[in-house]
Structure formats: C-alpha cells, structure tokens
C-alpha cells in the first residue's frame, strides 16, 4: 500500500513543469562566450523560455561590444548537491557564442591603440 502511494506521488510530481529563468554564471569577453545557468531538482521538468535566455545572452554580449549571441552545444548538467549516492540538485548551464563586432568595440580598441 505504501509503495503504491509513493510511486503515485513520484509519478505525479514528475509531471510538473517549472519555468526557469537562467542567469549569467560565467563568461569570457575575449572568447565571446556567455554561460547562463539555473538549478533543477531531480523530479522537476524544467522549461526555459529560449527567447528570454537568448535575450539575456545577447545583452551580455552587447555589453562586451558584440552584436548578438547564438546558442551552441547541448546544456551541461552537473550535480551540485548530493545526499549519499543521490543527486539532490543539478546545475544546468547553457552556452552562447557572441557574434559580430559592434562599433563601440571597434572605437574602444582604436582609442586604446592610439
């Protein structure tokens, strides 16, 4: 009886989809790489609005003098909290590559050289 209740509870919770908003976690201005991340629990189905994520990455790229950002690679999932042999929380990282050189970066680089 208790097994069936536990199984039913796990199945119901696994169907829950939670919206996540990734935030900048790392990046490299020289390489033009922006990394956005969010935390995810084991039974959560996390959903990321790709428009919001790409907008955040593009905004970071524009602050560095690039024009925009494009996603590349697959999401990187690492276990951030363990309990015994179980992973209790995962960190998901999305990577974006900055594209193009904006006028601000060109002007800034020319002013530094002169």
N, C-alpha and C positions, 0 to 999 in steps of 0.2 A: 504494500500500500504506500509506504513512504517513498519507495523507489519510483513508483509511477507519478507521484506528486512532484518529486524532484525533477524527473525527466520532463514532465509537462511544463514546469516552471522554466527550466532551461530552454525548452523549445519556444515558449512564448517570449522570453527575453531575447532570444537570438533573432527574432523577427523585428526588433525595434531598430529603427534607423534614426541616427542622431546627426544633425547638421553640424559640421565642424568648420571653423574659420582658421585656416593656417596663418601663422605669423612668422615674420623673418627670424630665423635662428642663427644662420651663418651666411657668409658670403665672401666673395673675393672680387674687389673692384678691378684688380689687374687682370684676372682671368675672366671677368664678366659673368660670374656665376652667383645666382641668388638661391638660397635654400630656405624653404618655408616648412614649418613643422607644426604638428599637433599631437596630443596624447589620445590614446584609444584604449578602452578596456577590452578584455577578451571576448565578452559576449555582445559587444556593440557592433553594429553595422554602421560605420562612419561614412557620411556622404559629404563631399566637398563641392562647393559651387565653383566650377572651373573658371568662370568669368571673374569672380571676386579674387581667386588665388592668382590668376594671371595679371589682374589689375594691380595687386599688391606687389608682385614681382616686377612688373613694368615700372611702377612708381619708384622702386628702389633703383632699378637700372637708370632711370631718368635722373635721379639724384647724383648718380655717378657720371652722367654725361652721355649715356647711350640713349637710343631711341625707344626700344621696346624689349620685351622678353618673350622667349618661346620655351615651352616645356620640353624637357628631353629626359630620356631614361624612364625607368619604372620607379614607383615610390619605394623608398628604402625603409624597411621596418626593423626596428631594433627593440629588444626587451629592455625597459628602463627600470622596472620594479619586479623583483622575483620573490616568491614565497615558497621555499623548498625547491621543488623542480618545476613549479608552475610560474608562468609569466602573468603577473597581475596587472601590468600596464605596459603598453607599447608606445614608442615614439615613432611617428611616421613622418618622413622627410620627403618633400617634393623638390625637384631641382629644375631651375630655369636658366637658360643661357641668354645673356644680354646680346642684343643685335644692333648694329649700326652705330655710328658715331654722331652725336648731336653737335651743333655749332658751339655750344658752351664748352665742351671738352676741347674742341679744336682751338678756340680762342684762349682758353686757360693754358693749354700746352704751349702755344706760341708765346704767350706772355712770360711764361716761366723760362723759356729758352733765351729770350732776348735779354 
